Amino acid sequence: MKLDQINATIVDHKTKGMPGGIAPFPLGDIKSKGWNVLAEDLPLPLMVLNRNALNHNAEWMRGFLGMSGAVVSPHGKTTMAPQLFQKQIDAGAWAITVATTHQMQVARDFGFNRIVMANQLLGKQAMRYVFEELKRAPELDFYCLIDSVDNVSLLAEAARKVGTGRPLQLLLEGGMAGGRTGCRDVAGALTVARAVKAAAPYLALRGVEGFEGLLGPDSSAKVQAFLDYLVSIARAVEAESLFAPGEVILSAGGSAFYDLVAHTFKKSGLASKLRVLTRSGCYLTHDSNMYQKRFAALRARSPEVDQLGEAPRAAIEVWAYVQSRPEPNQAIVTMGKRDIPFDPDAPVALKWFRPGSGTNRQAPKPLSPDHMVTALNDQHGYMTVPKDTPLKVGDMVGFGISHPCLAFDRWQVICLVDDDYNVVDAVRTYF
C-alpha cells in the first residue's frame, strides 16, 4: 500500500503532542528521536497506542475469524489511520469499511482496493466520485447499501451517465423499527431487491446487510431476532433469484456482537455460496470500559473464544498531569474534551507516575478504582480522589478510554509506544 507519503509527512511543534521548539522532521523518523513518555520528552496531554497490544489484538481477531469461518472488513472510521488499516489487512482483513465518500477517498488514495461503504450512496458529488473511480480503476471492488426504490433510480441514472462498464455492487439493508436506515419488513426489502434486479446492468445485488449495534449492550435476544430477520430477507431474495451471480454476502456486526453474527449467518441455510462479513472496527485497539464489558459478555455467550488465549487488550491511553489539588478529595488534570472521549463513559484513571531523573525509572503504579473522572471541560479534567491518594501536582496520570471511535479524531499524530513507553513509531489520522 502507498504509505510512504505518511512517513514523509513533516511534523513540527504545531502538531498536537509534539515538543515546542523542535525542528521539523519526517514522521517516519520519530523513533530516532529516542523519546520516552515517562521521561517527559513529550508534552501532555498525549494519546498513545501500545504497539504490543495492537499486534496482539490483530492476531486475536485473525484467530477468531479462523475459528468462526467469517471474514472482517473493519470500519475505517474508527481510526482513519491508513497505517492501522494496513495492519488489519496484513492480519487477514478482507476489506476496509467506510461510512462516507471522504473516508473512501482516503482509503483509495493509500491504495486500498476492496471497500465496503456501510451507508447509502447519495448526492451528485459522492455518486460522481464513486462511478468515476469504478470506471478508472478496474481493481476497485466496491460495495454500498440500498434500502429504497428512490435510491435505486438515482444510482441507476448516475451509473448510466458515467458508463462504468460494470455494475455497482449493492447490499440490501435491513433495518429495525425506530432505528436508522434499512428496510423495515421483508416485503419492503423484496420491493427494493426487485428494483435493483430491473436496473441491470447498472446495478447488482450482492447480499444483505444490517447493523445491530443500536440495540444496546444487554440485548442479545433482540440482536438474535434482528440477525434472524436479515437471514429471512436473504432467503426471500434468493427464492426469487434476485441476487447477482456469484457468492452472497451476509454482513452485520459492530464491535459487540460479532460472535452472534458469525454463528447466525453461517447457519443461514442459503443455497448460494456464502461470505459471512463482520465489520468490527474497535477490536484493534479495544478499550478500558465499554468494549471490555462487551467482550466479557461475548465470552459468556461464546466460551469457545477462550481457546484463542489472552483476551484483547486496551491499546489506547491518554496521559495528563495533575495540575491542581484545590480540595482534599479533588484533583484537576490537564486534559479535557478536546483530548479524550467522554461518551458513553468517562475516562478511566488507570495508573500514575511521578517524574524523576536517572536510568532507574520505576514503572507506573496502578490507581485504585476510587480515583474517578467526574467531569471534563475543554482542557481540564475533574477527578474525585480518596484522601490518602498519592497524587501530587506534577504527577502524570494515564487514562483509559471508552469507545475508540471517539478518541482518534482528537489527534492528528499518535505515538506508538512499547511497554516501557519508548516512542517506537507514530500513526497519522485523516479526519
N, C-alpha and C positions, 0 to 999 in steps of 0.2 A: 504494500500500500504506500501511498505518497505521503509519508510522514516526515520526510527530511525538512520540509518547509517549517514544520513546528520547531524542530531543533534549531533552525536558523533564526527563529523569531528573536528580535532584540529585546532584552529585558533591561530596565534601569530602575531607578528609585521611584519613578512614577507608578510602577507596578505594585499593586497592593501585596504586602507581605515581604517586600524586598527592603534591605537596609538603606538608609539615607546616605547619599553621597557616593554611592558606588559608581564605577564606570560602566557604561552599557556593555552587555555581553550576550552572546547567543544562548538561548535557553538550554541547548544541548550541552553547554559547558558547566552547568550548575554543580555537578558532582565535584568538579575540580576545585571548587571554592573551599572545600573542606568544612562546610558549615555544620553546626550541630545546634539543634533547637534548645537543648538544656543549657548550652554554653552561652545562650543569649546572642548568638550570631545573627539572629533574625528578629525583627520587631514583632511584638504581639499586639493585637490578636493575630493568630496564624492557624489556618486549617492545614492539616497534614493527612497524608494517606500512608498507612503502613504497608510497605511493599510485600512483606511476607503474608499478611492477611489477604491481600488481593490475590496473590498466587494460590493460596490455599483455597479461597472461595471459588476461583475459576476451576480448579481441579475438582472440587466437591461437586459443582454442577455438572462437570463432564461425567463424573461417576453416576450422578442421579439420572442423567439422560441415558446412559448406557443401561442402567437398571430398568428404566421405565419404557424405553423404546420411543420416547418423544424426541423432538429437536427444539432448540430455543432460538428465538430471534429477539435478543434483549432490547429493551426500549432505550434508544439512544438519548431520549430527553432526560433521563436520569442524570447523566454526566455531561453530555455534549462535549465529550473529550475523545477525539478520534484515536488517541493512543490507547485509551481503555477499550474502545470499540475493537481495536486490533487485538488486544489481549483476549477479548471474548471470542473473536473469530479463531485465533490461534488455539484456543481451548475447545474448539468444536462447534461454536455457534453457527447456525445455518444461514442467518441473515441478520441485518440490523433493522430494528423497528423505529419509525419516526412518527410524529404526530402532525407535522406541518411541512410545507414545501421548503421553508427556510432550513429546517433540520435536514431534509433530504439534500438540499443544495450543499450543506456542509459535508454530509457523508459522501456525496458524489465527488466533491472536489478533492477528497482524500482517497478516492479510488475504490470505494465500496460498491459492489456491483449487484448485490441482491438486497432489496429494500422492501420492507412491508410498511406502508403508511396506514397505521391503525386509526384511520379517520376518513371522512368523506372528502373527495377532491372537488372543490368548488371555486369559482371565481376565474375571471379572464386570465390573470397573470399566472395563477397557480396551474391552471389547465394548460396554458401555452407552454410553460416550462416543462411539465411532465411529458407532454406529447412530443415536443421538440427533442427532448432528451431520449425518448424511446426511439425516435427516428434517427437520431445522430449516433446512438451507442447501442449496437446490437447485443453487446454483452450485458446490458442492464436487464435484470429480472425484477420487475416491479409489480407490486400488488397494492390495491387500496380497497376501501369499503364502500358498500352501496346499501341503501335502505329505502329508496323511494323511486317511483317511476319518473318523477320530475328530474331527478339527478341522472337517471339513465338517459333521458333525452338530451340533457345538456352535455354529457360526456360523449355520447354518440355523435352529436353535431360537431363538437370540437375535434374529435378524432377524424371525422370525415374531412374537415377543412385542412388539417395538417397532413393527412395521408401518411401515417406512420408505417404502413405496410404490415402491421401485426396488431392483434387486438390488445386493448387494455385489460389486464387481468384483475378481476374483482372478487372480493369475498363478501358474501351476503351476510349482513349484520343482523343478529337477533338482539332485541332489547327487552327491557322489563318495565312494567307499569311504574310511572313516576321517575324513571331513570333518565338516562341521556338519550343518545341516538339508538337506532335499531328497530326492526320490525317487532310489533307487539304480539303478533299471533302468526300461526303457520300459514293461514290463508293469505294474510298480507305479504308474508315473505314469498309465497309462491307467485303472487302477482308481480312482484319485483323480479323474481327469477325468470319468469316468462318474458318480461320486457327485455331483460338482458339477452336472452336467447334470440329474441326477434331483432336485436341490434347487431347481430353478427354481420360482417366480420370485424366490426369496430370494437366490440366488447366481448369478453369471455368470462363466464362464471367458473371460478376455480375452487370455491369452497365456502364454508360457513364460519362465521366469527362472532364472538361476543366478549364482553368484559364484565366479569363477576365481582370486581373489587369494590364496587359501590355498595355491596350488600353488607359490608362490615365484617369485623374480625370474628364475631361469635355467631356466625350464621352458616355453618357447614350444611345444614339441611336445605336452606334456601339456595345456597350455591349449587348443591347437588341437583336440586329441581331445575335451576336455570341451565345447567350443563345438559341435563336430560332434554330440556326444551330445544337447545341448539341441535342436539342429535336428531330430534324429531323433525326439525326443519330440513336437515341434511337428508334424512330418509325420504321425506316427501319430494324434495328436489330430485333426488336420484331416481325415484319411482317414475317421474315424468321425463327423465333423460335430459334435464336442463343444465347439468354440469358440462363444461367443455371437456373434450377428450384428455386423457391423462389422469394423474393422481388427483385425489380430492384432499384439500387441506381442511382440517378442523382445528380452529385456533381459539384460544382464550388464555387467561392466566395473567393476573397481576403477580405480585411477589408474595402472596399469602397462600394461595390455593392451587399451586401448580401440580401438586400431587393428585388432587381430585381431577384436575383437567386431564392429566396423562392417563389416569386409570379409567375415567368415564369414556373418553374418546377412543381409547384403544379397544374397548369392547362395544363400539357403536353398532357393529353388525352390518356396516355398509359393504356392498359387493365390490365397489371400486377400490383400487389401490389407495391406501390412506397415508397421509402425513399428519401426524399429531404435532401441533406447533404451539408451544407456550411462549409467553413474551415477558417473563420476569425481567425487570430492569435493575432491581435493588440487590440481587443476590451477590453481585461482585463486591460491594462494599459492606453489605449487611448494615446493622446499626446497633445502638445500645439500649433501645427501648422497644419501639413498635414492632420491628421485624424480629427482634429477639423473642418477644412474646409470641408472635405469629409462627415462628419456627418451632417453638415449644408445642404449639397446637398441632402443627404439621406432624411432628414426631409422635404425638399421641394418636393421630389418625393413621399414620403410616409408619409404624415402628421399624419396618424393614430398612428405613434410611439409616438406622444406626449401624448397618453393615458398612456404610461409607466412612466410618471413623469420626473424627472430631467434627462437630457442627461448624457451620460458617462462623467467622469471627468478625467483629466490628473493626473496620479498617479506617474509619474517619474519627479524628479527634480535632477539636479546636482548643488552642491554648490561649490563656489570657493571664494578666497579672491581677493580683489583689491590689487595688489602688486606694482603698479606704476601709477602715474598720470603725465607722461612726457610732455604732452601738454594739453592746456585748454579743448580741445574737445576730449581727448583720455583717456581711462583707460585700463590698461593691467591687466588681471586676470589670476589666477593660474590654468587654465585648458586648454587642447588642444585636438587634435585629438585622443590621447590615452585615453581620459576620456569621451568624449561626441560625438554623431554623428553630422555630418556636411553635409550629403547627404540625401534627396534632398534640405534641407533648413538649414540655420544657426540656432544655438540655439537662444532661445527667452529669453531675460532678463526679469524676472517676478517680482522680489522683492529684497529687500536689508535689511540688519540688521547690526547694529553697536554693536559689542560685548561689554558686560558690566558685572558687578557683581551684586550680590544680588538676592532676590527672586522675585522682581517686574519686571522681564524681559518683555519688550514690544514685541508684535508680529512683524514679518517682515512687512515692508511697501512696497506698490506697486511701481514699477518703470514706468515712462512714456514711451510710445512707441518710443520716440526718443533716448532711450538707446538701441543701436543696436550692435550686434556682426557682425563685418565686415570680420574677418579672424581668422584662427586658425593655430598655429604651433603645433609641437608635444605636448608641455606642456604649451603653452601660448595662451591666447585669446585676441584679439584686439576688443575693444569696442569704438564706437563713442558715445559721451555723450554730452548733452547740457551744455552750460557754467554755468548754475545755478544748475547743478547736485549736489545732496547731497553727492555723493560718495567720500570717502577719502581712503587713504592707510590703510589697515587693516580691512575695511568693508567687510562683507560677502554678496555675490550676489547669489540668487537662479535662475537657468536657467531651462526653459522648453526645451523639445526636439521635433524633428520632425522625425518620423519613428522609433518606438520602436525596430524593428528588428536589428537596428544597434547600439543600446545602451547597451544591456545586455552583448554582447561579450567582452566588455571592463572591466568587473568586475567579479571576482570570487565569492565574497561575497557582497551582497547588503542588507543594513539595511532597515527594515521596521520601519516606524515611525508613531506616532499618529499625530493629528493635532497640537500639541504643540512641535513636533519634538523630543519627547522622543523615544528612540530606544526600540521597543517592541518585535522585532524578527529579523530574518535575513534569506535570502534565498541564496542557493549556486547554481551556474551555472556550466554547463558541456559542454563547447565548445571544 
